[in-house]
Amino acid sequence: MKTNFQVSIIFLLIASSLLSACESAKVDTGEVARSDLRRDTAPAIPAADVQALLDGNNAFAFDFYRQVRGDGGNLVYSPYSISLATAMLYGGAGGETASQIAGSLHFTLPPEQFHPALNALSLDLAQRPAQSKKVDRKNPMQLYIANAVWGQRDYPFEKTYLDLLAVNYGAGVRLLDFTAAPDSARQQINDWVDRETQGKIKDIMPPGSVDPSTRMVLSNAVYFKAAWQEAFVAELTSDAPFTLLDGSQVQVPTMQTDEEIPLRVGSGEGYQVVALPYKGNLAEMVIILPEQGRFESVESTLDAAQFAAILDGLHPIHLILYMPKFEFSVDFDLIPVLSALGMSLAFDDTKADFSGITKSERLYVYQALHKAYVLVNEAGTEAAAATIFGAVPASLPQELRIDRPFIFIIRDVPTGTILFVGRVLNPLDK
């Protein structure tokens, strides 16, 4: 079975006073405003800083969930992608704007420690494909994270900001002409997102989302694809009932393992938990399966502390697992979500402070877009047998049926970073 995730996020910064467009211009992505400094590829970061960063990122992951869970329907988003893109924005913020961003995203380290720590984490995650190849050269895990910043040609970007982008994010500012050719610039940015997400996130910036007042676009794209440690058997997939929140049932394609497989499981007040490892045990999907009628109460109390306790309480066992196939994508307007979390000044055209990016005019965030895609189905590759032994004798077969709404979290195992969070209320919904 393979799981695919693709995600992208866009922040658009525009001037608070609109400027008139030139009559004509040529968009040229070959120009880059960059620092003379190079990325620090071996930052020496104290373990306490890394842990503080991870704790903050994971706390934000569940804060975000609580803000969007009331929207209804299936959900999927990448808290890591949102945090990483916002971090680049944070690097150019000042005053109360910076304080609000830090508070809302749980950026608890001071900037001089925060950005290097995030750089160290990103470099660590970038090693996963090579590490996975050592386990399976033909079908390794794919985890690709890309940052890009686009800016108005001839715009006076602060040197300290260009230095920060170069040293900690490996990025320069790709120069476009938003003023004279906004739609051409929009299309080029959409093409970059499309490429970086292997064609899964298309047209994230709709027509009209870039206009002559746009000065800067910050973006981050994440692509993840991995095969389970223990594969589901395609020939065993068949329709089975899935009970919705209202108690009605739908028939959904449901996958099945052909024998008991080693997994880690747990339970809490009103829910069961199962962790499904991907090949190489570098990443895993943790599924939280509330009891029928308990979904709302379980998801409303889920936070980073509870999730950490859930992970600590997992224990190995052998199970036959039944799980629905699903595929869907979700778009988010991040402005109301991040504003509700306390980051409102960044979106205020009279109060936003991004003087760290430029001092020539006041910038504010005009749009903040996030789109994520998830696909879970069978794969033709079987995984190697695991050496995990359950507490229950193998002669007593057990099974777990994921046959009602559930929450899932994709996490990087070596660091504990939460890469994706979502829920499936109806596997048939796209």
N, C-alpha and C positions, 0 to 999 in steps of 0.2 A: 504494500500500500504506500502511496506517496501523498505527501501533503505539500501543496504549493501556496505560498503567500507572496503577494506583491503589494507594494504600498508606496505612495508618494505624498509629499506635503509641500505646499507652496505658501510662502508669505509674500505679499506684495506691499512694498513701501512706496507711498506716493507723497508728493509735496502737498502741504496743506493749502498752498495758493497755486491755482492752476496756471500753467504756462502755455502760450500759444505754440502750435506746431509749425515747423519749417515747411516750406513748400515741397521739398523732396529730400530724400536721403537714402543711403544704401545700408542695409543691415549687414554687419560683418562680424561673425562669431570668432574670427581669427585673432582679434585684438583682446588682450587680457591686461587688466591692471593688477599687478601683483607686487608683493614685497620682494626685496632682495634676499630675504631669509627663506630657509627651507624648513620643511616639516621636521619636527623632532620625532624621529622614529624609535627612540629608546628613552622615553621620559622616565626618570627615577621618581616614582610616586610612592609615598608611604602607604602601607596597607590600610591604615585608618582612613586615609583620604578616599581610596578606592571603595571601601566599605560604605563610607558616608554617601558617596555618589550613587552606589547601587541601591542603598536604602531609600534615598530620595527618589530615584527613578521608579522604583517599584511602588512607593507610596503614591506617586502621581498616577501610575497605571490604574489603581483602583479608585482614586479620586475621580478620574476621567470616567470610569465605568459608572459610578454613581450619578454623574451628571447626564449621561446619555441613555441610561437603561430605561427611562420612562418613554423613550421615543417609540417603543414597540418594534416588533419584528426581530429578525436576526441581526447580529452585530459582529463586526470584526474591525479592529484598528491596531495600529502599532504604537504603543506608548514610547518605545525607544526612538522611532522615527520622529515623533512629535517633539520629544525632549531634545534630540540632536539638532533639529532645525531651529527650535526656539533658543537653543544655546548660542547659535551663531547670531541670532537677533539680540540676545542678551549681551553679547560681547560689544555691541555698539550702543547699548542703552545707558542712560544716566539717571541720577536722582531717584525720585519715587517710582518712575517707570521701571528702572532696573530692580528696585526693591520688590515691586509687585510681581515681576516676572519670576524672580528668585523664590518668593513666597509661594506662588501658585504652582510652580513646577518642582518645588522642594529642592531647589539648588541651595544647599545649606553651606557649602564651602565658600570662602571668599574667592573672588574672581581669579586671583593669581594662583590659586590651588585648583579651582574648579575646572578651568579649561584644560590644563595639563592632565588632570585625572580623566576627563572625558576622552582626551586624545589617547591615553593609555588603554582605556577600555575599547575604543574603536579599533586600535591596532591589534588588541588581543582577539577580538571577534573576527578580524580579517584573516586570522590564521586558520579558522575552522575548515574551509575547503581543503587546504593542504593536509591538515590533520586527518580529515575524513578519508582522503585518498589512501592513506596508509592502511585503512581498514578495508576499503572497497574501491579499487581504482576505476572500475567500470561504472559505478553508480554512486559517486560520493555525494555527501551533503553539499548543497550550494547555499551560501550566505554571502550576499554581496550588498555592501552599503556604500552609497555614493552621495557626495555633497557637491552642490554647485551653486554659485552666486552669480547672478547677472546684474549689471549696472548700466546706467545711462552713459554713453560715450561722452568723454570730456567732462565728466562730473567730478567735483573735488572731494574724493574720498579721503578720509583721514589716514595718514600713514600708519598710525598705531593700530587701526582697525585692520588694514591690509596685513600688517605683521601678525596680528592674532589669528586671522584666517589661515595664513600660510603655515605658521608654526604648529597650530593645534588642530587644524581641519584639512590641511593639505589642499587648500583652495585659494584661487585668485578670483578676481571679479571679471567675468566674461562680459565684454562690452558690446552692447546692442544700442540701437537708436529707438528707444520707446517713443520719443517725442515725435519723430517724423514717420515711423513705420511700426506702430504698436502691434498691429495684427500679425505682421511678419515675425516680429519678436516673439509673440505669443505662440505661434506655430512652431518656432524653433525650440522653445522651451518644452512644449508638449512632445516634440519629437525626442528630446533628451530623456524625458520621463518614460516614454514608450520604450526606448532602447534599454534603459537601465532596469526596467521591470519585465523584460523579455516579452513585451507586447501585451501585457495584461492590464496596464493602466493607460488608457487612451483618453486624450482630450480632457485632461484634468482641469485645464483652464478653458472655460467656455468662451465663445465669441463675446467681445465686449469687456472681458475681465482685465485687459490691459488697455490703457488709454494714454494719451500724450503726457499726462501728469505722473505716470509711473517712473520711479527712479531706480528701483532695485527689486529683484526677486530672489529670495533665498529658498532653496529646495533641498530635499533629502529623499532618496529613494532606497527602499529595502527590497531585496528579492531573496526568498527562502524556498528551498525545495529539498525534501529528504524522504528517504524510504524508512519504513518501520524496521526495527530490529527483528521482529517476528511478523511475517507477512500474513495478510488475509488471503484466503483462497478464492479466486474469482469464480470458480465453478460452484461455490457454495452460496454466492450472493443470491438472495431472493427477496421478494416483497414480504414485509412483516409489519404489524401494526405499530404505530408511533402515537402515543397519547398526547394530545395538545393540552395547553394550559386550561382550556375550558372543559376538558374531559372527553371531547370528541376524539376520534381516531382517524388517521390517514394511513394508507399503505405506502411504505417507503422502501426503496432498495436498501437492504441491510446486509452488511458483510459479516463474515464469520470465520474464525480460525478453525482449522480442521482437528485441532487437539488442544489440550491445555498448554498455555504458554506462560512463561515466567513474567510476572508483572508485580508492581508495588501497589498496594491498595490500602485504603483507610476509610474511616467514617467519622461523622460528627453528628451534632444534633440536627437530624432531619435530612442528612445527605450521605452519599457514598462518594468515594474518590478513587480514581485509578490513574496511574502514570504510565504512559506508553512511550518507551524509549525509541529514538531513531538510531539507525546504524552507527555504531561507534560510541554510543552513549554520550555524545556531545550535546545533544538537545533532546527534549522530551515534550510531549503534550500531556498536560495534567487536566483531567476531566472531572468536574464537580457535578454530580448527578443528584439533584434534590429529590426527595420523596414527592409522590404525587400530592399536589395541594400545598407544598412547602416552598415552591420556587421563589416566590416574591420575598418571603422572609429570609431565605438563605442569601439571595443576591443583594438584598438591602443591607446586610451586615458584613459582607465580604470586604476585607481590607488587607493591607500588606501584612499586618501582624497576624491575622487569622490565617492567611495563606502560608506564612512561614511556619505556623503551628501545624497546618495540614501536612506540609512536606515533612516535618519532623515526625509526624505520626504514621507515615507510610511504612508498611512492612511487606516483605516478599511472599508471594503465593503463586500457585499455578491456576490459571482460569481458562475456560473457553469464553471468548469475548464476542459479543454481537454488537455491531456499531453501524449506524446509518451512513450512507454516502451523502455528501452535500457539497454544494458549490454556490457561492453568491458574492456579491460585492456591495459595499456601502460607501456612500459619500457623506462627508461631514463639512458643515460650515463651522469652523473652529471659533469664530469670534464670540458667539453667545456662550459657548462652553467655557472658553478660557476666561471670559469676562465674569462668569458666574463663580469661577475659582479664584477671582481676585485680581485678574490681569487687565483691567479695563482701560488704564491710561494708555497702553500701547495703541489702542484703537481710537483715541481721542485726538481729533485734528488740531485742537488748540492747546493740549496739555502734554502730548507725548514728547519724550525726550530721547532722541537718538543722536545726540550731539557727538557721540563716539564714532558715528559713521561719517557724518559731515557736519560742519558748522555753518554752511552756506545758507541753509533754510531748514525749517522745521519739517521733519518727516513723521509720518504715522503709518500704521498698518491698515491698509484699506481692505484687504481680503486675506483670509487664512483658510486654506482648503486642504482637506485630507481625504484620501480615497484608498480603500484597501480591498483586496480580493483574496478569497480562500477557496481551495479545491482539495477535497479529501476523497480519494477513491482507491481502488486496488492497483497494485503494480505487479508486473510479471516476475520480479526478482525476489527470491526467498532470502531471508536473512540467516546468518549463521546462528547456531544454537547458543543460547546464553547459559552461563553457569550460575544461575540463581536457583536456590532451592526453597520451596515454600514450607511454611510451618504445618501445612495440612498434607497428609500422605497423598501421594499421587494416585493411589487406588480409589480415592474419594473425589470424583470429578466435581468441579464447581463451575458455575458460569455467571457471567455478568452481562445483562442486557441493557444497553443504552437505548431505551425505547421511550424516552420522554424528554422534555426540554432540559438542556444542560449548558454549563459554562465551560469554556476551554481556555487554557493558558499555554502558550508556547514559550519555553524558557531555555536559555543557554545554560547547560549544566555546569561547566567549569566556573563561570562567574556568577550564575544565578540571575542574570539579566532577563527581564521579561521582554520578549520580542513582540509578541502578539497576544491580544486578549479578545475573546468573542463569546457569543452565545448562539445556540441553535434552538429556536422555538419551533420551527417547522423546517425539516430538511428539504422539503419540496420548494420552498420559497427561494427565488433567485435574487 
